[in-house]
Amino acid sequence: MNILLIGSGGREHALANALAKSPRLTKLFAAPGNPGMKDVECVALDVSDHAAVVNFCRLMSIGFVVVGPEAPLVAGLVDDLDKAGIKAFGPSKAAAQLEGSKGFTKDLCRDFDIPTAAYERFTAAEPAKAYIGKRGAPIVVKADGLAAGKGVIVAMNVEEALAAVDTIFGGAFGAAGAEVVVEDFLEGEEASFFALCDGERALAFASAQDHKRVGDGDTGPNTGGMGAYSPAPVMTPEVSERVMREIIEPTMRGMKARGAPYKGVLFAGLMIGPKGPQLIEFNARFGDPETQVMLPRVQDDLLELLLACADGALTGKPVNLSPQTALTVVYAAKGYPDNPERGTEIRNLDKAASLPGVMVTHAGTKAEGGKLLANGGRVLNVTAMGDSVRAAQSRAYEALAQIDWPGGFYRRDIGWRAVEREKASH
């Protein structure tokens, strides 16, 4: 089967590596792909031009399209492929609203008793500010639409919250900020939980924890994610079962009731606190960098699982995951997240990737004149497997030390919370 993978980042590189293992794969294309993808034909295709994507699929006899990032899903790419009779992995435009509109998701939670923070939606600044004045701080202010993971401001005092309202309504996130959601601050430990969905059924996939802040000790501004590990120790079998029962399954029922059955992967950002698991937000696709730590643990044929989602044919059989821990560290360009430096040269990736249990995925690189150059904020992911979080962590940092890239930086403490847990339990 010929497959087209949409996207270019570390998530898509990890997906390409996993799909390549399937005996059902004939040829893998990626649009636009990245220089690290081996045995993949990278194509310069404008994925916002849905007719061009459909034509390419017909020309290359593509049997299945796997959509990586959120923007094409929210723009309805899966719907247009479906109309053209081309099978695709990912939710419809209506179902992708779970990520495309935070207000839509909060209303769904309210209507179907899904545990989440108390909230209100606003289309003007003054009522939002009055609500903040009433609720006090800490409080969370969110742009309603897609903002590349950056439209959420956790305000520790009322002044910060009021400024966040002005920032969002002032156009900092473009059209995503036409509406604002203000919600209570949740206490606890964050985790990411993923379920595969076929419109009717949902199957628990894997859990991960990521590190959003740019600096060691979880300091500095929020980013798209500086590293992750899987499984998340806080997601015990009991907690995972509650998440399926109290959050994922009611969402599946709710989306079906709204005429938008959910197919694809559902990514629940959770807070595990005194009240049990509560939903922070949904994403309508695999996470980045969580995918880089979950997929190396999957021992089933990923292509078969994704096809079952598209075909409405998931069985109840649990996904077969390695008991090992995978940990990934993001190697970012200096200046990230505000102003990453582009064009700096990266050397010795092969040296890092040759270490046992280590995988290097590209997230923002370009090949030029025989050199590999940084071409984004989050540029590389170095992932390692180990029998414990500490073992995976030490192997990942050993691999990072092999890479010669003066133009980059990374956090030195990815996995610190889980390592502390391991120490305490021994």
PLY file of the C-alpha trace (Angstrom):
ply
format ascii 1.0
element vertex 426
property float x
property float y
property float z
element edge 425
property int vertex1
property int vertex2
end_header
0.00 0.00 0.00
1.28 3.49 -0.89
0.92 5.96 1.97
1.12 9.75 2.14
2.15 11.27 5.47
1.29 14.96 5.94
3.73 17.06 7.97
7.40 17.80 8.51
8.24 17.72 12.20
9.58 15.32 14.80
6.13 13.79 15.25
5.94 12.96 11.54
9.50 11.60 11.51
8.55 9.26 14.38
5.35 8.26 12.50
7.40 7.58 9.34
9.78 5.33 11.31
6.86 3.37 12.80
4.91 3.07 9.52
8.08 1.85 7.75
8.00 -1.32 9.91
4.65 -2.46 8.49
4.74 -5.34 5.99
1.71 -3.73 4.31
3.70 -0.64 3.30
4.80 -0.46 -0.35
6.02 3.13 -0.56
5.91 6.05 1.86
5.62 9.66 0.67
5.77 12.68 3.01
4.54 16.21 2.30
6.76 18.08 2.87
8.70 15.63 5.09
12.19 16.44 6.39
15.85 15.62 5.57
16.09 12.99 8.30
13.39 10.72 6.83
15.12 7.69 5.28
13.44 5.60 2.55
10.70 8.24 2.27
9.99 10.27 -0.84
9.56 13.87 0.33
7.27 15.92 -1.93
6.73 19.67 -2.13
2.95 19.67 -1.91
0.87 22.60 -0.64
-1.27 20.75 1.91
-3.61 23.72 2.25
-4.57 23.11 -1.42
-6.84 20.11 -0.87
-7.45 19.59 -4.60
-3.67 19.31 -5.14
-3.44 16.70 -2.36
-6.31 14.70 -3.91
-4.68 14.87 -7.37
-1.33 13.71 -5.96
-3.04 10.77 -4.22
-4.69 9.72 -7.49
-1.47 10.13 -9.47
0.59 8.03 -7.03
-2.14 5.46 -6.20
-2.11 6.46 -2.53
-4.22 4.00 -0.52
-4.07 5.84 2.82
-3.22 9.35 4.03
-1.95 9.93 7.59
-2.40 13.55 8.69
0.14 14.64 11.34
-0.51 18.30 12.29
-3.71 19.94 13.52
-4.11 22.77 10.98
-5.02 20.53 7.97
-7.48 18.58 10.18
-9.23 21.75 11.38
-9.27 22.94 7.74
-11.19 19.79 6.68
-8.53 17.90 4.68
-9.91 14.52 5.81
-13.42 15.50 4.62
-12.12 16.40 1.15
-10.09 13.18 0.88
-13.14 11.23 2.02
-15.30 12.88 -0.67
-12.70 11.85 -3.24
-12.84 8.23 -2.00
-9.35 8.36 -0.43
-9.00 6.78 3.00
-7.39 9.00 5.66
-6.42 8.88 9.34
-7.70 11.81 11.35
-10.97 13.46 12.39
-13.38 15.35 10.15
-13.47 19.15 10.29
-16.51 19.03 12.60
-14.81 16.53 14.96
-11.48 18.43 14.91
-13.28 21.30 16.67
-12.26 19.46 19.85
-8.88 21.08 19.23
-9.94 23.95 16.95
-12.19 25.59 19.54
-11.54 25.46 23.29
-15.02 26.86 23.91
-16.61 24.03 21.88
-14.79 21.47 24.04
-15.70 23.16 27.33
-19.38 23.21 26.30
-19.18 19.50 25.40
-17.68 18.80 28.85
-20.52 20.72 30.49
-23.21 18.89 28.48
-21.78 15.39 28.99
-20.49 15.66 32.60
-16.81 15.39 31.67
-14.63 16.57 34.60
-12.86 19.85 33.76
-12.22 23.30 35.26
-15.11 25.77 35.72
-15.09 28.32 32.86
-16.81 31.09 30.91
-16.51 32.15 27.23
-16.13 35.81 26.17
-16.14 37.77 22.91
-15.22 41.11 24.52
-12.57 42.20 27.01
-14.63 44.00 29.68
-16.93 41.10 30.68
-13.88 38.77 30.71
-12.05 41.17 33.05
-15.09 41.47 35.33
-15.27 37.66 35.56
-11.54 37.49 36.42
-12.07 40.12 39.12
-14.82 37.94 40.63
-12.87 34.62 40.41
-9.44 35.89 41.49
-6.11 34.23 40.67
-4.36 31.98 39.79
-6.54 31.67 36.68
-6.08 30.52 33.09
-6.81 32.68 30.01
-6.97 30.93 26.61
-7.39 32.03 23.01
-10.30 29.94 21.68
-8.71 28.84 18.36
-5.48 27.25 17.13
-2.40 29.16 18.29
0.39 26.58 17.72
0.35 25.57 21.38
1.01 29.13 22.55
-2.45 30.64 23.15
-2.72 29.65 26.83
-1.67 32.01 29.63
-1.53 30.72 33.21
-1.84 33.91 35.23
-0.58 33.75 38.83
-2.15 37.11 39.72
-5.11 39.20 38.55
-2.91 41.83 36.81
-1.34 39.12 34.61
-4.79 37.74 33.77
-6.14 41.16 32.77
-3.06 41.76 30.62
-3.58 38.32 28.99
-7.12 39.30 28.00
-5.79 42.48 26.35
-3.00 40.52 24.62
-5.41 37.96 23.13
-8.14 40.42 22.11
-5.38 42.75 20.88
-4.59 40.27 18.11
-1.45 38.51 19.42
-2.86 35.18 18.16
-4.74 36.51 15.14
-8.14 34.97 14.42
-7.58 32.38 17.19
-8.16 35.18 19.70
-11.57 36.35 18.49
-13.00 34.58 21.54
-11.43 33.99 24.95
-12.06 31.18 27.44
-11.30 31.95 31.09
-11.10 28.95 33.40
-10.14 28.02 36.93
-6.57 26.95 37.64
-6.30 23.21 38.31
-3.90 21.80 40.93
-2.03 18.53 40.43
0.31 16.78 38.02
-0.10 17.08 34.25
-0.09 14.06 31.94
-0.90 13.34 28.29
-3.15 10.40 27.48
-3.86 9.12 23.98
-6.74 6.97 22.70
-7.31 5.58 19.21
-10.88 6.15 18.02
-12.95 4.73 15.14
-16.14 6.80 15.48
-17.80 4.26 17.80
-15.10 2.81 20.01
-12.00 4.17 21.74
-8.94 2.13 22.65
-6.35 3.30 25.20
-3.07 3.87 23.37
-0.29 5.23 25.62
0.55 7.96 28.12
3.39 10.46 28.33
4.51 13.49 30.30
6.08 16.46 28.62
8.01 19.50 29.81
6.46 22.69 28.46
8.74 25.36 29.92
11.94 26.31 28.16
14.29 26.22 31.18
15.57 23.68 33.69
13.38 23.26 36.75
10.31 24.11 34.64
11.20 27.81 34.45
10.81 30.42 31.69
8.16 30.77 28.99
5.91 27.97 27.74
6.98 26.22 24.52
5.62 23.53 22.23
7.45 21.06 24.53
11.14 20.58 25.44
11.08 16.84 26.09
8.90 13.96 27.23
8.88 10.43 28.57
6.49 7.50 28.32
4.76 5.93 30.17
3.71 8.67 32.62
4.13 7.18 36.11
1.10 9.13 37.39
-1.10 7.26 34.84
-1.54 4.08 36.88
-3.89 1.40 35.47
-6.62 2.72 37.81
-6.19 6.34 36.67
-6.09 5.27 32.99
-9.31 3.31 33.43
-11.00 6.36 34.99
-9.80 8.57 32.11
-11.33 6.15 29.58
-14.61 5.91 31.54
-15.03 9.53 32.68
-13.40 11.51 29.85
-12.76 9.59 26.60
-15.95 7.48 26.38
-18.38 10.35 27.21
-16.55 12.46 24.59
-17.09 9.73 21.97
-20.80 9.58 22.89
-21.07 13.38 22.89
-19.42 13.80 19.48
-21.65 11.12 17.98
-24.72 12.83 19.47
-23.59 16.09 17.84
-23.37 14.40 14.43
-19.55 14.51 14.38
-18.33 11.01 15.34
-14.65 11.14 16.28
-12.10 9.10 14.29
-8.35 9.30 14.66
-6.26 9.79 17.77
-7.68 11.75 20.69
-5.03 13.40 22.85
-6.27 14.39 26.30
-4.15 16.88 28.25
-4.98 15.99 31.85
-4.49 17.28 35.37
-4.31 14.47 37.91
-5.19 16.08 41.22
-7.18 15.62 44.43
-10.43 15.26 42.43
-8.94 12.57 40.16
-8.31 13.13 36.45
-9.67 16.37 34.94
-9.45 17.49 31.32
-7.29 20.54 30.57
-7.79 20.34 26.79
-8.11 17.99 23.84
-5.89 17.80 20.78
-7.11 16.09 17.62
-3.75 14.53 16.65
-0.66 12.87 18.05
1.42 15.11 20.34
4.85 16.51 19.70
7.20 15.47 21.38
5.00 12.75 22.96
4.80 10.74 19.71
8.58 10.42 19.70
8.42 8.55 23.05
5.21 6.57 22.56
5.79 5.04 19.12
9.15 3.34 19.93
7.23 1.45 22.67
4.48 0.18 20.31
5.03 -3.49 19.45
2.00 -3.84 17.15
1.80 -2.83 13.48
0.98 0.90 13.71
-0.34 0.98 10.14
-2.90 -1.74 10.97
-4.06 0.25 14.03
-4.45 3.51 12.07
-6.31 1.73 9.25
-8.69 0.18 11.83
-9.52 3.70 13.10
-10.30 4.91 9.56
-12.35 1.78 8.77
-14.40 1.89 11.99
-12.93 -1.51 12.81
-11.02 -1.22 16.10
-11.15 -4.38 18.17
-11.07 -4.35 21.96
-7.62 -5.93 21.91
-5.21 -3.77 23.98
-2.27 -2.12 22.22
0.91 -4.10 22.87
3.45 -1.73 24.47
7.02 -2.36 25.59
7.40 -2.18 29.40
10.52 -0.05 28.85
10.58 3.71 29.31
11.31 5.99 26.36
12.60 9.53 26.99
13.14 12.27 24.43
15.02 15.56 24.75
14.31 18.42 22.35
17.41 20.12 20.94
16.26 23.67 20.13
17.88 26.60 18.32
19.30 29.37 20.50
16.69 32.10 20.93
13.75 29.65 21.00
10.83 30.16 21.69
10.86 33.89 20.85
13.44 34.29 18.13
15.22 31.06 17.12
18.46 31.41 15.12
18.24 29.68 11.73
20.95 28.43 9.40
23.48 27.15 11.96
25.23 23.89 11.01
24.64 20.57 12.84
27.20 17.74 12.77
27.69 14.20 14.15
24.04 13.07 14.21
25.11 9.61 13.03
27.40 9.30 16.03
24.45 9.94 18.40
22.06 7.65 16.49
24.57 4.77 16.50
24.31 4.34 20.29
22.16 1.33 21.30
18.49 2.16 21.97
18.83 5.73 20.61
16.79 7.36 17.82
17.31 10.87 16.43
14.34 12.53 14.72
14.41 15.82 12.82
11.92 18.51 13.76
13.20 21.67 12.05
16.17 21.01 9.74
17.08 21.58 6.11
19.78 20.10 3.89
21.77 22.65 1.91
25.07 22.31 0.06
25.85 18.96 1.66
25.30 20.38 5.16
22.48 19.93 7.69
21.20 23.29 8.96
18.81 24.38 11.70
15.56 25.64 10.19
13.12 26.06 13.05
12.72 26.48 16.80
12.61 22.87 17.95
15.20 21.34 15.62
15.98 17.76 16.76
14.64 15.14 19.16
16.98 12.61 20.75
15.04 9.62 22.10
16.40 6.73 24.17
14.88 3.54 25.59
15.79 2.11 28.99
14.59 -0.20 31.78
13.89 2.83 33.97
13.40 6.57 33.49
16.88 7.15 34.87
18.44 4.65 32.42
16.61 6.19 29.42
17.53 9.69 30.61
21.21 8.89 30.98
21.35 7.26 27.53
19.58 10.23 25.87
22.03 12.72 27.41
24.98 10.53 26.41
23.71 10.70 22.81
23.15 14.47 22.97
26.78 14.94 24.03
27.87 13.37 20.70
26.14 16.04 18.59
28.21 19.00 17.47
25.85 21.99 17.27
27.01 25.20 18.98
23.83 26.93 17.73
21.54 24.78 19.87
20.54 24.21 23.51
18.50 21.70 25.50
17.14 21.23 28.99
19.37 19.13 31.26
16.60 17.75 33.48
14.00 16.04 31.26
12.28 13.34 33.32
13.33 14.88 36.67
9.97 14.31 38.36
9.87 10.62 37.39
13.52 10.13 38.39
12.72 11.59 41.86
9.79 9.14 42.06
12.04 6.22 41.17
14.59 7.24 43.82
11.84 7.54 46.45
10.46 4.08 45.66
13.84 2.31 46.05
0 1
1 2
2 3
3 4
4 5
5 6
6 7
7 8
8 9
9 10
10 11
11 12
12 13
13 14
14 15
15 16
16 17
17 18
18 19
19 20
20 21
21 22
22 23
23 24
24 25
25 26
26 27
27 28
28 29
29 30
30 31
31 32
32 33
33 34
34 35
35 36
36 37
37 38
38 39
39 40
40 41
41 42
42 43
43 44
44 45
45 46
46 47
47 48
48 49
49 50
50 51
51 52
52 53
53 54
54 55
55 56
56 57
57 58
58 59
59 60
60 61
61 62
62 63
63 64
64 65
65 66
66 67
67 68
68 69
69 70
70 71
71 72
72 73
73 74
74 75
75 76
76 77
77 78
78 79
79 80
80 81
81 82
82 83
83 84
84 85
85 86
86 87
87 88
88 89
89 90
90 91
91 92
92 93
93 94
94 95
95 96
96 97
97 98
98 99
99 100
100 101
101 102
102 103
103 104
104 105
105 106
106 107
107 108
108 109
109 110
110 111
111 112
112 113
113 114
114 115
115 116
116 117
117 118
118 119
119 120
120 121
121 122
122 123
123 124
124 125
125 126
126 127
127 128
128 129
129 130
130 131
131 132
132 133
133 134
134 135
135 136
136 137
137 138
138 139
139 140
140 141
141 142
142 143
143 144
144 145
145 146
146 147
147 148
148 149
149 150
150 151
151 152
152 153
153 154
154 155
155 156
156 157
157 158
158 159
159 160
160 161
161 162
162 163
163 164
164 165
165 166
166 167
167 168
168 169
169 170
170 171
171 172
172 173
173 174
174 175
175 176
176 177
177 178
178 179
179 180
180 181
181 182
182 183
183 184
184 185
185 186
186 187
187 188
188 189
189 190
190 191
191 192
192 193
193 194
194 195
195 196
196 197
197 198
198 199
199 200
200 201
201 202
202 203
203 204
204 205
205 206
206 207
207 208
208 209
209 210
210 211
211 212
212 213
213 214
214 215
215 216
216 217
217 218
218 219
219 220
220 221
221 222
222 223
223 224
224 225
225 226
226 227
227 228
228 229
229 230
230 231
231 232
232 233
233 234
234 235
235 236
236 237
237 238
238 239
239 240
240 241
241 242
242 243
243 244
244 245
245 246
246 247
247 248
248 249
249 250
250 251
251 252
252 253
253 254
254 255
255 256
256 257
257 258
258 259
259 260
260 261
261 262
262 263
263 264
264 265
265 266
266 267
267 268
268 269
269 270
270 271
271 272
272 273
273 274
274 275
275 276
276 277
277 278
278 279
279 280
280 281
281 282
282 283
283 284
284 285
285 286
286 287
287 288
288 289
289 290
290 291
291 292
292 293
293 294
294 295
295 296
296 297
297 298
298 299
299 300
300 301
301 302
302 303
303 304
304 305
305 306
306 307
307 308
308 309
309 310
310 311
311 312
312 313
313 314
314 315
315 316
316 317
317 318
318 319
319 320
320 321
321 322
322 323
323 324
324 325
325 326
326 327
327 328
328 329
329 330
330 331
331 332
332 333
333 334
334 335
335 336
336 337
337 338
338 339
339 340
340 341
341 342
342 343
343 344
344 345
345 346
346 347
347 348
348 349
349 350
350 351
351 352
352 353
353 354
354 355
355 356
356 357
357 358
358 359
359 360
360 361
361 362
362 363
363 364
364 365
365 366
366 367
367 368
368 369
369 370
370 371
371 372
372 373
373 374
374 375
375 376
376 377
377 378
378 379
379 380
380 381
381 382
382 383
383 384
384 385
385 386
386 387
387 388
388 389
389 390
390 391
391 392
392 393
393 394
394 395
395 396
396 397
397 398
398 399
399 400
400 401
401 402
402 403
403 404
404 405
405 406
406 407
407 408
408 409
409 410
410 411
411 412
412 413
413 414
414 415
415 416
416 417
417 418
418 419
419 420
420 421
421 422
422 423
423 424
424 425
